[in-house]
Amino acid sequence: MRINAPECHSSPARAPSYAAAPAESNDPLTFCKTRSDGLYRNPTDCASILQCFGGDVFEYPSCSSGLVFNEATGKCDYREAVPECKLPADDDKGVINGCRGASHGDLVPHESDCQQFYRCVWDRLEKMHCPSGTVFNPELSVCDYPANVPQCAHHEAASEPEDNLVELKPSYR
């Protein structure tokens, strides 16, 4: 398997395919032997992107934390948009084995609840909750007000008491 380096790019003679191909082989050495030229999701890691070109396989940098490669669009996408990559829920323990592309310490959005998220701890996802009135912002990896997270704007923020608000004024010296 080769790492796809930007300085080595050359345009393919034909347009790449983003359609999923039958999984004849998951072996890195033979992965592309039966596939058309194009981009594919790594069968063992949903965040990892493989490119087949001329029967050879090249590895692209993985999708950002919490995202997976969507073969239908050829782009990184939210896990809930890619059925093959949805995380199985383990509600009894709040822990899911396998961070699926996330690194130790990364925060990963919950697949359906904006107020929850996961923390990756040694290849296990631990379920976490945002405080009342906030939702997880995957771009900043923090709990934030719903108005700042477009996909979670439908969650109503709890009204904050006025005396909790502090106005910050710059001081110039």
ChimeraX attribute file (.defattr): number of C-alpha atoms within 10 A of each C-alpha:
attribute: neighborCount
match mode: 1-to-1
recipient: residues
	/A:1	12
	/A:2	12
	/A:3	12
	/A:4	15
	/A:5	11
	/A:6	8
	/A:7	6
	/A:8	6
	/A:9	8
	/A:10	7
	/A:11	7
	/A:12	11
	/A:13	6
	/A:14	8
	/A:15	9
	/A:16	16
	/A:17	19
	/A:18	19
	/A:19	15
	/A:20	15
	/A:21	12
	/A:22	8
	/A:23	10
	/A:24	12
	/A:25	14
	/A:26	12
	/A:27	9
	/A:28	17
	/A:29	12
	/A:30	15
	/A:31	22
	/A:32	24
	/A:33	17
	/A:34	14
	/A:35	23
	/A:36	19
	/A:37	21
	/A:38	22
	/A:39	28
	/A:40	28
	/A:41	22
	/A:42	19
	/A:43	18
	/A:44	10
	/A:45	17
	/A:46	23
	/A:47	25
	/A:48	22
	/A:49	24
	/A:50	25
	/A:51	26
	/A:52	21
	/A:53	17
	/A:54	13
	/A:55	16
	/A:56	17
	/A:57	25
	/A:58	18
	/A:59	19
	/A:60	16
	/A:61	12
	/A:62	20
	/A:63	18
	/A:64	15
	/A:65	20
	/A:66	26
	/A:67	26
	/A:68	29
	/A:69	28
	/A:70	26
	/A:71	20
	/A:72	13
	/A:73	12
	/A:74	17
	/A:75	14
	/A:76	21
	/A:77	18
	/A:78	16
	/A:79	23
	/A:80	15
	/A:81	14
	/A:82	17
	/A:83	9
	/A:84	11
	/A:85	20
	/A:86	15
	/A:87	17
	/A:88	10
	/A:89	14
	/A:90	13
	/A:91	9
	/A:92	6
	/A:93	9
	/A:94	12
	/A:95	19
	/A:96	18
	/A:97	16
	/A:98	15
	/A:99	24
	/A:100	23
	/A:101	21
	/A:102	25
	/A:103	17
	/A:104	14
	/A:105	13
	/A:106	16
	/A:107	26
	/A:108	27
	/A:109	25
	/A:110	21
	/A:111	18
	/A:112	10
	/A:113	13
	/A:114	23
	/A:115	22
	/A:116	19
	/A:117	27
	/A:118	24
	/A:119	21
	/A:120	24
	/A:121	18
	/A:122	12
	/A:123	17
	/A:124	18
	/A:125	26
	/A:126	19
	/A:127	21
	/A:128	18
	/A:129	16
	/A:130	16
	/A:131	13
	/A:132	12
	/A:133	16
	/A:134	24
	/A:135	28
	/A:136	29
	/A:137	24
	/A:138	19
	/A:139	11
	/A:140	10
	/A:141	15
	/A:142	14
	/A:143	21
	/A:144	19
	/A:145	19
	/A:146	22
	/A:147	15
	/A:148	13
	/A:149	20
	/A:150	9
	/A:151	11
	/A:152	18
	/A:153	14
	/A:154	11
	/A:155	17
	/A:156	14
	/A:157	15
	/A:158	12
	/A:159	7
	/A:160	9
	/A:161	7
	/A:162	7
	/A:163	6
	/A:164	7
	/A:165	8
	/A:166	7
	/A:167	6
	/A:168	6
	/A:169	6
	/A:170	6
	/A:171	5
	/A:172	4
	/A:173	3
